Amino acid sequence: MLEAGTRILLEPELADLRKPKFDYNSNFDFTVFDEKFDFFMARSIWTHASKQQIQAMLDGFVSTANPDGIFITSYIGAKLFKRDYKGTNWVGKSHKSNAPGIVNHSLGWIRKECAKRGMFVNEIKGKEYNFGNQAWIRISHKTT
């Protein structure tokens, strides 16, 4: 998906100017870049990730983001017939599996995990932000 996204969405001039870096580690270790970041984006990651993996991503954001850094991510909320995922494994296609799958996470749980790290969660509303029934949230150290 990353290869398709960079090929289709990332203009060559922008890539030459900004020189983006990518890493494929499955531990969500953002320190591999040895930099502080202003912006993180994770689309359709939390819809496959375990709670432990999301916690690792939040910890990585805390340790590698600038104070005004923003983390934008998508997820699918837990509901009556789409229970909050409690498993410990990645679900869906990956470098280890070709089996499809999606998981759901409670927004309350996400807010609680962010609050533990001194962060706030704001939903990004609007039908123009609906991609595959995934909701978007903005995570930051500020309430705005």
RAHUFEN-V896503 format. One line per field, one symbol per residue. ss: DSSP state (H for helix, E for strand, L for the rest). phi: phi as a letter, one per 20 degrees, with the letter a starting at -180 (. if undefined). A space follows every 50 residues. Layout:
ss=???
phi=???
//
This chain:
ss=LHHHHHHHHLLHHHHHHHLLLLLLLLLLLHHHHLLLEEEEEELLLLLLLL HHHHHHHHHHHHHHEEEEEEEEEEELELELLELELLLLLLLLLLLLLLLL LLLEELHHHHHHHHHHLLLEEEEELLHHHLELLEEEEEEELLLL
phi=.ffffffedefgfffffelfdcbdfeeleeffelbddebcbceldffcef ffffgffffffgecefgefcddbdbdffbgdcfffdfddfdofafdbdff rccdcfffffgffffgdmddccfdepffdecmmeedcddbedfe
//
